Amino acid sequence: MTVGSLRELLWYLALTSGWLAIILLGSGWYARRRFRAFLKFPLTEEVEHLTHVWEKRVSLWTAAGLTFSGLSIICLVSWLIAGMIP
């Protein structure tokens, strides 16, 4: 594997994971909105169940989005370092 092809791979990985991070963080934001909306409803068994479901989704989507964001930054830094290698 040459440095040029490694550089391309890192660039595409950084770009893809960056876009995935945006999508996942957007999903986390939507889940947080739904969770807060369910907190305003009168408490029934179904609302309580849905509140727990959306609360779990908030942490899941946000954690996944932050993970992909970190992966994108690592790939971008690696891409920059690979560009310095002759």
Number of C-alpha atoms within 10 A of each C-alpha: 5 6 13 14 10 15 19 13 14 21 19 16 17 24 16 14 21 22 15 17 24 15 14 22 22 15 18 23 16 16 22 20 13 17 20 14 11 19 13 9 11 9 12 9 9 8 15 14 13 16 20 12 13 20 18 14 20 20 14 16 22 20 16 16 24 16 14 22 21 16 18 24 15 15 22 20 15 16 22 14 11 16 13 7 8 6
